[in-house]
């Protein structure tokens, strides 16, 4: 599972439309569809029921949705925390109080 697939899955689940999800994710609709198909191959079945212009999560899609949301949320949290840690390292060494900085950083997260 790749992060772009996670984003695309969540967009389709939210919008229930592949074209609108592709626009939201700023990719072509065929690219989004290919990524969803690859994700469906990994999960072993369809994540969405495509009925003409109507799209609905399949039973499998509904089951994995909370896990995929959690993966995405944890990824964003890791990015945020990593960027916060990186910015701490940019403080000049002579003005840095490591114990205080780390405690402040941990308390802020």
C-alpha positions in Angstrom: 0.0 0.0 0.0 1.4 3.4 -1.0 0.4 6.7 0.4 -1.0 8.0 -2.8 -3.3 4.9 -2.9 -4.4 5.7 0.6 -5.2 9.3 -0.3 -7.1 8.2 -3.4 -9.1 5.6 -1.5 -10.1 8.2 1.1 -11.1 10.7 -1.5 -13.3 8.2 -3.4 -14.8 7.1 -0.1 -15.6 10.7 0.8 -16.9 11.9 -2.6 -18.3 8.6 -3.9 -17.2 9.7 -7.4 -14.0 8.7 -9.1 -13.8 11.9 -11.3 -14.3 14.3 -8.4 -11.9 12.3 -6.3 -9.3 12.5 -9.1 -9.8 16.3 -9.3 -9.5 16.7 -5.5 -6.2 14.6 -5.6 -5.0 16.5 -8.7 -4.5 13.4 -10.8 -6.1 12.0 -13.9 -9.1 9.8 -13.4 -7.4 6.8 -15.1 -4.4 7.2 -12.8 -6.7 7.2 -9.8 -8.6 4.2 -11.1 -5.4 2.2 -11.7 -4.2 3.0 -8.1 -7.5 1.9 -6.7 -7.4 -1.3 -8.7 -3.9 -2.0 -7.4 -5.1 -1.4 -3.9 -8.0 -3.8 -4.5 -5.5 -6.4 -5.7 -3.6 -6.0 -2.4 -6.8 -6.3 -0.3 -8.1 -9.2 -2.4 -11.4 -7.7 -3.6 -13.3 -4.7 -4.8 -13.2 -1.7 -2.4 -16.1 0.1 -4.3 -19.2 -1.0 -6.1 -19.3 0.9 -9.4 -22.9 1.1 -10.6 -22.9 3.5 -13.6 -22.3 7.0 -12.2 -22.9 5.8 -8.6 -20.0 4.6 -6.5 -20.5 3.0 -3.1 -18.0 1.3 -0.7 -18.2 -2.5 -0.9 -18.4 -4.5 2.3 -14.6 -4.9 2.1 -14.2 -1.1 1.5 -16.3 -0.3 4.6 -14.3 -2.8 6.6 -10.9 -1.4 5.7 -11.9 2.2 5.7 -11.1 2.9 9.4 -7.7 1.2 9.0 -6.9 3.2 6.0 -7.9 6.4 7.8 -5.7 5.5 10.7 -2.7 4.8 8.4 -3.2 8.3 6.8 -3.7 10.0 10.1 -0.5 8.4 11.5 1.4 9.3 8.4 0.4 12.9 8.8 1.3 12.9 12.5 4.7 11.4 11.7 5.4 14.1 9.1 4.3 16.8 11.5 6.4 15.4 14.3 9.4 14.8 12.1 9.2 18.4 10.8 9.0 19.7 14.4 12.0 17.7 15.4 13.9 18.9 12.3 13.2 22.5 13.3 14.5 21.9 16.8 17.8 20.8 15.3 18.1 24.1 13.5 18.4 26.1 16.7 22.1 27.1 17.2 23.9 24.7 19.6 25.0 27.4 22.0 21.4 28.5 22.6 19.9 25.0 22.7 18.9 23.4 26.0 18.4 19.8 24.8 16.4 18.6 27.8 14.1 21.6 27.7 13.7 21.6 23.9 12.8 17.9 23.9 10.4 18.3 26.7 8.8 21.2 25.0 8.6 19.4 21.7 7.1 16.3 23.4 4.5 18.3 25.3 3.5 20.1 22.1 2.8 16.9 20.3 
